[in-house]
Amino acid sequence: MPMTAHAKAQLQIHFCVLLWGFTAILGKLITLPALPLVWWRMLLVVVALAVLPSVWRGLRAMPARLIWAYAGIGALVSLHWLTFYGAIKLANASVAATCIALAPAFTAVIEPWLARRPFSARELAFGVAVLPGVALVVGGVPDDMRLGVLVGAISALLVALFGSLNKRLVEHGDPLTVTALELGAGTLLLTALAPLMPLIFPVFAGPLLIVPSLSDGAYLLALSLLCTLLPFALSLVALRHLSAYGVQLVTNLEPVYAILLAIPLLGEQRELTPLFYAGVAIILAAVFLHPLLERRKRGAPVQHPEVLGTSEAKQLVD
């Protein structure tokens, strides 16, 4: 019996989210500090996109005002990735992935402010519902990882900011062009920050132009091409056949995949207590509850992916 287009799209989006789950694992395996790791990842994606004529056509057709707007969002994207991989280095992949699950809660508070619409009591309640989980996560990690939890929470806040901004602008540019522009701007920002990073946050600092080792180079290529551009292309196809509600439920699995992958690949369960996993369960329950409460939007068309190359699965749909 041939597979239907909807079933095929479901498999594709699950595969995309699985690949996004690997980004945290690769971030732990790469021995580079957070700054050069993110700089190389962004640069490799930009170089890959720069060979596409459609990207340049889209850039030439884009008004200067919009270029600057996307460049500003790209600055937030670079800081998100810097803090995300910084959280992995300061703690581990499971902690960083859990912190990113806080992004929808931050979005529930930030997006109404950016969109200049009234706050929803339901969305505010959703944001408050994750707080007990956060408390358990903090209590369930060793003391030397708690800075990683804070940095990971900042990363989730940045996801909420640039995801909400992208939602306002997503219809105004080709997704590949926007991704190249945002990551290009982010690469330039990190290049400018590199000399200051030893003074600002020395644990993130590292030389940019040093050639990565053979293993780091292979992991960086996998991170940039297999975990960024490949799922980007697959998701563009899959989103044509899926509802916003269905996609949101699947993309919420990203931290689950990351944590499950970290157990056999990195053995991180030995570093964390049952309190951590209890907190994860509360946070994920709240994250999954949100699209269930918004199920009335199920028939709404899926938006363009909000620059999937810059945000993995986060903020995929309205």
C-alpha positions in Angstrom: 0.0 0.0 0.0 1.6 3.3 -1.1 2.4 5.9 1.6 0.1 8.9 1.6 1.6 12.4 1.2 0.5 13.2 4.8 2.1 10.1 6.3 5.3 10.8 4.3 5.3 14.4 5.5 4.9 13.2 9.1 8.0 11.0 8.8 9.9 13.8 7.2 9.2 16.3 10.0 10.0 13.7 12.6 13.3 13.1 10.9 14.0 16.8 10.8 13.3 17.2 14.5 15.6 14.2 15.2 18.4 15.9 13.2 17.8 19.1 15.2 18.0 17.0 18.4 21.5 16.0 17.3 22.7 19.7 17.3 23.0 19.5 21.1 24.9 16.2 20.9 27.3 17.6 18.3 27.8 20.7 20.3 29.1 18.6 23.2 31.3 16.4 21.0 33.0 19.4 19.3 35.9 20.4 21.4 36.0 24.1 20.2 34.8 26.7 22.7 31.3 28.1 22.0 32.4 31.2 20.1 34.5 29.5 17.3 32.0 26.6 17.2 29.1 28.9 16.4 31.2 31.1 14.1 32.3 28.1 12.0 28.7 26.7 11.9 27.2 30.0 10.7 30.0 30.6 8.2 29.7 27.1 6.7 25.9 27.5 6.2 26.4 31.0 4.7 29.0 29.7 2.3 26.7 26.8 1.2 23.8 29.2 0.6 26.0 31.7 -1.2 26.4 29.4 -4.2 22.6 29.4 -4.8 21.6 32.0 -7.5 18.1 32.3 -5.9 19.6 33.6 -2.7 21.3 36.5 -4.6 18.2 37.2 -6.6 16.2 37.4 -3.4 18.8 39.7 -1.8 18.8 42.1 -4.7 15.0 42.3 -4.7 14.8 43.0 -0.9 14.4 46.7 0.3 17.2 48.1 2.3 14.9 48.6 5.3 14.1 44.9 5.3 17.7 43.9 4.9 18.6 45.9 8.1 15.7 44.3 9.9 16.7 40.8 9.1 20.4 41.7 9.9 19.2 42.8 13.4 17.3 39.5 13.9 20.5 37.7 12.7 22.4 39.4 15.6 19.9 37.9 18.0 20.2 34.5 16.3 24.0 34.5 16.7 23.7 35.4 20.4 21.1 32.6 20.8 23.4 30.0 19.3 26.4 31.4 21.3 24.5 31.0 24.6 23.0 27.6 23.5 26.4 26.1 22.9 27.8 28.0 25.8 25.2 26.2 28.0 26.2 22.9 26.6 29.9 23.6 27.4 29.0 24.9 30.9 26.6 22.0 31.7 25.7 19.4 29.1 23.5 18.7 26.1 20.5 17.5 28.2 20.5 20.7 30.3 20.8 23.0 27.3 18.0 21.2 25.4 15.7 21.4 28.5 16.4 25.1 28.8 15.4 25.7 25.1 12.1 24.0 25.9 11.4 27.2 27.9 11.2 29.2 24.7 7.5 28.8 24.1 6.8 30.1 27.7 8.9 33.2 27.0 7.2 33.6 23.6 3.8 33.6 25.3 4.9 36.7 27.2 7.0 38.4 24.6 5.1 38.0 21.4 2.0 39.9 22.5 4.3 42.8 23.5 6.1 42.8 20.2 2.9 42.3 18.2 1.1 45.0 20.2 -1.8 42.9 21.1 -3.5 42.2 24.5 -1.9 39.6 26.7 -3.8 36.3 26.9 -4.5 35.0 30.4 -4.1 31.5 29.0 -0.7 32.2 27.6 0.5 33.9 30.8 -0.7 30.9 32.8 1.2 28.6 30.4 4.3 30.7 31.1 3.9 30.4 34.9 3.2 26.6 34.6 6.8 25.8 33.6 8.3 27.5 36.7 8.0 24.5 39.0 9.8 22.5 36.4 12.5 25.0 36.2 13.0 24.9 39.9 13.3 21.1 39.8 15.8 21.3 36.9 18.0 23.7 38.8 17.8 21.5 41.9 18.6 18.4 39.9 21.9 19.5 38.4 25.3 19.7 40.1 26.2 23.1 41.5 28.9 23.6 38.8 26.3 23.3 36.1 23.9 25.9 37.3 25.6 28.7 35.4 24.8 26.6 32.3 21.1 26.5 33.3 21.1 30.3 33.5 22.9 30.7 30.1 20.5 28.2 28.6 17.5 30.2 29.9 19.0 33.3 28.3 19.3 31.3 25.0 15.6 30.4 25.2 14.7 34.1 25.8 16.6 35.0 22.7 14.7 32.3 20.7 11.5 33.9 21.8 12.7 37.3 20.7 14.0 36.5 17.3 11.2 33.9 16.7 8.5 36.6 17.4 10.3 39.1 15.2 10.6 36.6 12.4 6.9 36.0 12.6 6.2 39.6 11.8 8.6 39.6 8.8 8.4 36.0 7.5 6.2 36.7 4.5 8.5 39.4 3.2 11.4 37.3 2.0 12.4 34.0 0.5 13.3 31.7 3.5 16.7 30.7 2.0 17.6 34.3 1.3 16.5 35.4 4.8 18.5 32.5 6.4 21.6 33.5 4.5 21.2 37.2 5.4 20.5 36.5 9.1 23.4 34.1 9.5 25.7 36.3 7.5 24.9 39.2 9.8 25.4 37.0 12.8 28.8 35.8 11.5 29.9 39.4 11.2 28.7 40.2 14.7 30.6 37.3 16.2 33.7 38.3 14.3 33.4 41.8 15.8 32.8 40.4 19.3 35.7 37.9 19.2 38.4 40.3 20.5 36.1 41.4 23.3 34.9 38.0 24.4 37.9 37.2 26.7 36.8 40.3 28.7 33.1 39.7 28.4 32.7 36.0 28.9 36.1 34.2 28.7 34.6 30.7 29.0 33.0 31.3 25.5 36.2 32.8 23.9 38.4 31.1 21.4 40.4 31.9 18.2 38.2 32.1 15.1 40.7 31.4 12.4 42.3 28.4 13.9 41.8 25.3 11.7 39.6 22.8 13.5 40.9 19.3 14.1 39.8 16.5 11.8 37.1 15.3 14.2 35.9 18.8 14.9 35.8 19.6 11.2 33.7 16.5 10.5 31.3 17.3 13.3 31.0 20.9 12.2 30.2 19.8 8.6 27.5 17.4 10.0 26.2 20.2 12.2 26.0 22.7 9.3 24.9 20.5 6.4 23.1 17.5 7.9 21.5 19.2 11.0 20.8 22.6 9.4 20.4 22.7 5.6 19.1 19.1 5.1 16.2 19.5 7.6 15.6 23.0 6.2 15.0 21.5 2.7 13.0 18.5 4.0 10.8 20.7 6.2 9.9 23.0 3.3 8.4 20.0 1.6 6.8 18.5 4.6 5.1 21.7 5.7 3.0 21.7 2.6 1.0 18.7 3.8 0.8 19.3 7.6 -1.4 21.5 9.8 0.1 24.1 12.2 -1.2 22.1 15.1 0.4 18.8 14.0 3.7 20.4 13.3 3.9 22.1 16.6 3.3 18.8 18.5 6.1 17.1 16.5 8.6 20.0 16.9 8.0 20.0 20.7 9.7 16.6 20.7 13.1 18.2 19.9 14.3 18.4 23.6 13.0 14.9 24.1 15.1 13.5 21.2 18.1 15.5 22.4 17.8 14.1 26.0 17.2 10.5 24.8 20.2 10.7 22.4 22.4 12.1 25.2 21.9 9.1 27.4 23.4 6.4 25.1 25.8 8.7 23.2 27.1 10.8 26.1 26.1 9.0 29.3 24.7 12.2 30.7 22.2 10.5 33.0 25.1 9.8 35.4 25.5 13.6 35.9 21.9 14.4 36.6 19.5 13.4 39.4 15.8 12.3 39.3 14.8 15.8 40.2 16.2 17.0 36.9 14.1 14.6 34.9 11.0 15.4 37.0 11.5 19.1 36.1 11.9 18.1 32.4 8.6 16.2 32.6 6.8 19.3 34.0 8.3 21.6 31.4 7.5 19.3 28.5 4.0 18.7 29.8 3.3 22.5 29.7 4.9 22.8 26.3 2.7 20.0 24.8 -0.4 21.4 26.6 -0.1 24.8 24.8 -0.8 23.6 21.3 -3.6 21.4 22.6 -5.3 24.4 24.1 -4.8 26.2 20.8 -6.2 23.4 18.8 -8.9 25.6 17.4 -6.3 26.9 15.0 -5.8 23.4 13.5 -7.2 24.4 10.2 -5.0 27.4 9.8 -2.3 27.2 7.1 1.2 26.6 8.1 3.4 29.7 7.8 6.7 29.6 6.0 9.2 28.0 8.4 10.6 30.9 10.5 14.1 30.6 9.1 14.6 27.0 10.1 18.3 27.2 9.4 18.6 29.7 12.2 16.5 28.2 14.9 16.2 24.4 14.4 12.7 23.5 15.2 11.9 26.4 17.5 9.1 28.8 16.6 8.3 26.8 13.5 4.7 27.8 13.2 2.2 30.3 14.7 
